[in-house]
Amino acid sequence: MIPIDATNQGLILQEGLQLALIDVEGNVLEQGELVSTAVFQAMTAQVIEQFCSRFTAFTKDDFKNHDTKTS
């Protein structure tokens, strides 16, 4: 199992580990906190986009006057 956890603030890796972006030739392009932050922000943006896409805007029909007589 990959030792990565998360909070609503960022990713949490086990002590002594860090994420890295590696090309197909094995060269480390970037590593550390910058990669963790970029991955977390990309995942957060996707979650927000998916969550918000399930909602629609109100229309005037949502606020039709209903005959609500009170005594």
N, C-alpha and C positions, 0 to 999 in steps of 0.2 A: 504494500500500500504506500502511496506517495504521502510523505509527511508534511502536508500543507493544510492549514486551517484558515479560517477567516473570521473577522468581526465586521461590523458595519464601518470600520475605519480603515481596514486594509487586510492584507494577507499576513499570515503568521507561519513562519517556517521553523523547523526545529533548529536549536542553536547549532551554529557551525555550518548551516546550509544557506545557499542563496540561489536565486533563479538566474539563468543566463540565456541569452539569445545567441545561438550558434548556427553558422551557415553549414551548408552540405559538405564542406571540406573540413569541418571541425574547428574552424576559427571562431573564437569568442568575439562577437560583435559588441556586446554590452552585457553587463552583469550587475548583480546586486540590487540595491534599493530602487534604482531607476527602472529596472525591469519589473520588479514586484509592483511598483506604483502604476506603471503603464498597463500591466495585465489587469490589476484591480479596477482601474478607471474604465478600461474597455469593457470588462464584464459588468460593471455597475451601469454603464450607459446602455448596454444590451438589455439588462433586466428592467430598467426604467422604460425603455422603448417598448418592450413586450408587454409590460404591465399597463402602460398608458394606452396601447393600441386596442385594449379590450373595452375601452370606454368610448362613448360617443357624446357629442355635444348636445345640450338641451336645444329643443326647438320651441317655437311659440305654442305648438300643440301640447307640449308637456305642461303648460300652464293654463289650460282651458278653464274657464269659469265653470265650476260645478255648483249645482243648486244645493247649497248646504244651509238649510233653514235651521236656525237655533231658536229654542224656546225662551 
